């Protein structure tokens, strides 16, 4: 069928849209695109097509939302194999019946497919204790540039040593193949999940409290640090630390007591949130809230507070404002920028600061007009040559999502 504005990828409208109903139809679409020298972008439900750079060309948008089956759930082995178009919310409902979950919590799970989860390397607060897709992915089935179906990895938790090809597709935005199926290892679902919110006077005080939580004899399920205005809901509007606790009732209660003691020692108030999962979902949604742009900085966990302060100062210098929310245990800081005009100067000021500390800054999400003329990825250093080599080996004709990934790949 014909393309339209509703199917656009970062403002680029495809010449045609193909909605595949089987792996064989995916293979047929890829072969046809390759034979015609056409550029193809794969999509599930389209919720995260604004991640990355706009495609340099877009002739075919290949929709995979009809490939939505849970292929195989081995509850005893704690693994699941699922087609790429399956929404995470639907997968979660299936796993919940067995008391298990795939503990990855990107924004909008009802509109996020398994393929999008892997291709965009999406994650949320749970990465503090559960890791990311790279840590849970066991195997993938991918349609390559010649239309062949390639299986890598497996359906067991421990595979033989060698090249870990499934990881190649994590975060690659579909530039080296079309993911049609993925296998993950699962974890037991916590019996209960609650949260504690610690309101702090300054970002520095919040960063200190977050470090204290990490040093304390408790293991938070997740740990978020909010700069001023970073909490969409909850008490106060200043800096805060949010501690997620999960497990059986006794260990969650013990964790709450430990957090209260830690807060009391610092003169901080601690507010209990009975529905920790709902608060976590709210914080995960920060990355897609309306904003002129969402930036993502990656720094050392010890630099999270300083990064939030630097982003705030750079925003003021650029004549705009930001709301910041960070995964305190991992050093990932997201900043929602209020005004489009301030995005370029803010990136120009904050990116060198992050790089000087061994970190990075990318424009995670922004409207096409903001991305125009802006390098959303920044300099990746000597790794760029290796990435170009991988792209050339797996997609020599440049069929898959040209221009969306680092360095215009």
Secondary structure as UniProt FT lines:
FT   HELIX           5..7
FT   TURN            10..11
FT   STRAND          16..19
FT   HELIX           23..35
FT   TURN            36..37
FT   STRAND          40..43
FT   TURN            47..50
FT   STRAND          60..63
FT   TURN            65..66
FT   STRAND          70..74
FT   TURN            75..78
FT   STRAND          79..83
FT   TURN            84..85
FT   HELIX           88..96
FT   TURN            97..99
FT   STRAND          100..101
FT   TURN            109..111
FT   HELIX           114..119
FT   TURN            120..121
FT   TURN            125..126
FT   HELIX           127..130
FT   HELIX           133..136
FT   STRAND          137..143
FT   TURN            145..146
FT   STRAND          149..153
FT   HELIX           165..168
FT   TURN            169..171
FT   TURN            173..174
FT   STRAND          178..185
FT   STRAND          187..188
FT   STRAND          192..199
FT   HELIX           203..215
FT   STRAND          222..226
FT   TURN            228..229
FT   STRAND          240..247
FT   HELIX           249..265
FT   TURN            266..267
FT   STRAND          269..273
FT   HELIX           276..284
FT   HELIX           285..288
FT   STRAND          293..298
FT   HELIX           301..303
FT   HELIX           304..317
FT   TURN            318..319
FT   STRAND          322..327
FT   TURN            328..331
FT   STRAND          332..337
FT   HELIX           340..342
FT   HELIX           343..356
FT   TURN            357..358
FT   STRAND          360..366
FT   HELIX           368..371
FT   TURN            372..373
FT   TURN            381..382
FT   HELIX           383..394
FT   TURN            396..397
FT   TURN            402..403
FT   HELIX           406..408
//
